[in-house]
């Protein structure tokens, strides 16, 4: 399980770094939401519930921001 968690963590980090290379806010948020989802899986495999919940809240925050940013 540890190595699977590390694999998810590496993928999440790569996606997060790629998100900062994007010019459009919408694309940046999509990449960061996906990165947070991968971090959720990482923390689930490590049985770290508080880290998992923190990333779930980050995903929700980014989804709300994306939804209301589209309307402005």
N, C-alpha and C positions, 0 to 999 in steps of 0.2 A: 504493500500500500504506500509505503514511503516513497518509492521510486515513481509510482504513478502520480503522486502529489507533486513531486519535483518536476515531472514532465508538464503537468498543468501550470505550475508556477512559471516555468521557462516560456511556455507558449503565451501566457498572460503578459509577461514582461515584454516579449517581442511585439505583441499587438499594441501594448501601451506605448512603447517607443515609436511604433509606426504611426500611432494616432497623432503624435506631435508633429509629424511631417505633413499632415493634411492642412490645406488652406481653408476649406469650408468648415464652418462651425458644425453643421449637420453631420458631416462625415466624421469629424473629430469625436462628436458625441457617440456616434454609432460604434466606433472603434473602442472608446472607453467603456461603453456599456458591455460590449463583448468581452473586453479585458476583465472587467469586474466579475462577469459570469464565470470566466475561467479561474479567477482567484477564489470564487465561492467553491468551486469543485476542489481546488487545491486544499482549502481549509476543511472541507468536509472529509476528504481522505486523510487529513492529519488529525481529525476529530477535534478541531479547534473551533468550537461553536461561536465564540465571541468574534473571532476574525471573520467567520462566515457571515454572521449577522451584520457586521460592519460593512462588508462589501454588498450585501443585499440592500442596505440603506443607501449606499452610494449609487447603486443601480437605479433605485427608485427616484433618488434626487435627480440623476441625469435624465431619466425618462420624463419626469415632470418638467424639467428645464427645456428639454427638446420639444415637448408638446406645446408649451406656452411660448417658446421662442419662435416657433413656426408661425404663430398667429400675429406676431408683432411686425 
